[in-house]
């Protein structure tokens, strides 16, 4: 019995050693796959870092473009404002000239009757009204034979 107990213990140890070897082989396969996944993950991380750097450079370029456009737009808006002010002043001067011309035309009209002609009250006019008044004035002058 002593001999069979030793044999049973030896057999049990041999079985446990074989189970340990099988488990070690399985762990080795898993570790090999994990190493392969680690390498592919490192490659993905490298590509991600490269893409991030490219995106950062693109964002920097966009910031410069926005700054340039902002400066150009600001100067163009300032120039447009100045031009608008100039045109407004010129329109006011043209309006005064048309008013004076209409007063001269009314004063130059021959009086046909006892009624007196009163100049209309001066009111701000639009560009179309100024053009219409100038055209009417030139038509009156042509019909009287005073303009060529």
C-alpha positions as CSV (number, residue, x, y, z in Angstrom):
1,X,0.0,0.0,0.0
2,X,2.9,2.2,0.7
3,X,4.0,1.6,-2.8
4,X,0.6,2.3,-4.4
5,X,0.2,5.5,-2.3
6,X,3.5,6.8,-3.7
7,X,2.4,5.8,-7.2
8,X,-0.9,7.7,-6.8
9,X,0.9,10.8,-5.5
10,X,3.4,10.6,-8.4
11,X,0.5,10.2,-10.9
12,X,-1.4,13.1,-9.4
13,X,1.8,15.3,-9.6
14,X,2.3,14.2,-13.2
15,X,-1.3,15.1,-14.1
16,X,-1.0,18.5,-12.3
17,X,2.3,19.1,-14.2
18,X,0.6,18.3,-17.5
19,X,-2.3,20.7,-16.7
20,X,0.2,23.4,-15.8
21,X,2.1,22.9,-19.1
22,X,-1.2,23.1,-21.1
23,X,-2.2,26.2,-19.2
24,X,1.2,27.8,-19.8
25,X,0.8,27.1,-23.6
26,X,-2.6,28.8,-23.5
27,X,-1.1,31.8,-21.7
28,X,1.7,32.0,-24.2
29,X,-0.7,32.1,-27.1
30,X,-2.7,34.8,-25.3
31,X,0.4,36.8,-24.6
32,X,1.5,36.5,-28.3
33,X,-1.9,37.9,-29.4
34,X,-1.7,40.7,-26.8
35,X,1.8,41.7,-28.1
36,X,0.5,41.7,-31.7
37,X,-2.4,43.9,-30.6
38,X,0.0,46.2,-28.8
39,X,2.0,46.7,-32.0
40,X,-1.1,47.5,-34.0
41,X,-2.3,49.8,-31.3
42,X,1.0,51.6,-31.3
43,X,0.7,52.0,-35.1
44,X,-2.8,53.4,-34.7
45,X,-1.6,55.8,-32.0
46,X,1.2,57.0,-34.3
47,X,-1.2,57.7,-37.1
48,X,-3.5,59.5,-34.7
49,X,-0.7,61.7,-33.5
50,X,0.3,62.5,-37.1
51,X,-3.3,63.4,-38.0
52,X,-3.6,65.6,-34.9
53,X,-0.4,67.5,-35.9
54,X,-1.8,68.0,-39.4
55,X,-5.1,69.3,-38.0
56,X,-3.3,71.7,-35.6
57,X,-1.3,73.1,-38.5
58,X,-4.5,73.5,-40.6
59,X,-6.2,75.3,-37.7
60,X,-3.2,77.6,-37.4
61,X,-3.5,78.4,-41.1
62,X,-7.2,79.0,-40.8
63,X,-6.6,81.4,-37.8
64,X,-4.1,83.4,-40.0
65,X,-6.6,83.5,-42.8
66,X,-9.4,84.7,-40.6
67,X,-7.1,87.4,-39.1
68,X,-6.2,88.6,-42.7
69,X,-9.8,88.6,-43.8
70,X,-10.8,90.4,-40.7
71,X,-8.2,93.2,-41.3
72,X,-9.1,93.5,-45.0
73,X,-12.8,93.5,-44.3
74,X,-12.3,96.2,-41.6
75,X,-10.4,98.5,-44.0
76,X,-12.9,97.9,-46.8
77,X,-15.8,98.7,-44.4
78,X,-14.0,101.9,-43.4
79,X,-13.5,102.9,-47.0
80,X,-17.1,102.1,-47.8
81,X,-18.3,104.3,-44.9
82,X,-16.1,107.2,-46.2
83,X,-17.5,106.7,-49.7
84,X,-21.0,106.7,-48.4
85,X,-20.4,109.9,-46.5
86,X,-19.0,111.5,-49.6
87,X,-21.9,110.5,-51.7
88,X,-24.3,111.8,-49.1
89,X,-22.6,115.2,-49.1
90,X,-22.6,115.3,-52.9
91,X,-26.3,114.4,-53.0
92,X,-27.0,117.2,-50.6
93,X,-25.1,119.6,-52.8
94,X,-26.8,118.4,-55.9
95,X,-30.2,118.8,-54.2
96,X,-29.3,122.5,-53.4
97,X,-28.3,123.1,-57.0
98,X,-31.6,121.6,-58.3
99,X,-33.6,123.8,-55.8
100,X,-31.7,126.9,-57.0
101,X,-32.3,125.9,-60.7
102,X,-36.0,125.3,-60.1
103,X,-36.3,128.7,-58.4
104,X,-34.5,130.3,-61.4
105,X,-36.8,128.4,-63.8
106,X,-39.9,129.6,-61.9
107,X,-38.6,133.1,-61.8
108,X,-37.8,133.0,-65.6
109,X,-41.2,131.8,-66.5
110,X,-43.3,134.5,-68.1
111,X,-46.2,135.7,-66.0
112,X,-49.4,135.1,-68.0
113,X,-51.9,136.2,-65.5
114,X,-52.5,137.9,-62.2
115,X,-51.8,134.7,-60.3
116,X,-48.4,134.4,-58.8
117,X,-46.3,131.3,-58.8
118,X,-45.1,130.2,-55.5
119,X,-42.1,127.9,-55.3
120,X,-42.9,124.6,-53.6
121,X,-41.6,124.1,-50.1
122,X,-38.1,122.7,-50.1
123,X,-38.1,119.1,-49.0
124,X,-35.4,116.5,-49.1
125,X,-35.5,114.7,-52.4
126,X,-34.3,111.3,-53.5
127,X,-31.9,110.7,-56.4
128,X,-34.8,109.8,-58.6
129,X,-36.7,113.0,-57.8
130,X,-33.5,115.0,-58.6
131,X,-33.1,113.3,-61.9
132,X,-36.8,113.8,-62.8
133,X,-36.6,117.5,-61.9
134,X,-33.5,118.0,-64.0
135,X,-35.2,116.2,-66.9
136,X,-38.3,118.3,-66.6
137,X,-36.2,121.5,-66.5
138,X,-34.3,120.6,-69.6
139,X,-37.6,119.7,-71.4
140,X,-39.0,123.1,-70.5
141,X,-35.9,124.8,-71.8
142,X,-36.1,122.8,-75.1
143,X,-39.7,123.6,-75.6
144,X,-39.0,127.4,-75.1
145,X,-36.1,127.1,-77.5
146,X,-33.5,128.2,-75.0
147,X,-31.6,125.0,-74.8
148,X,-29.9,123.1,-77.6
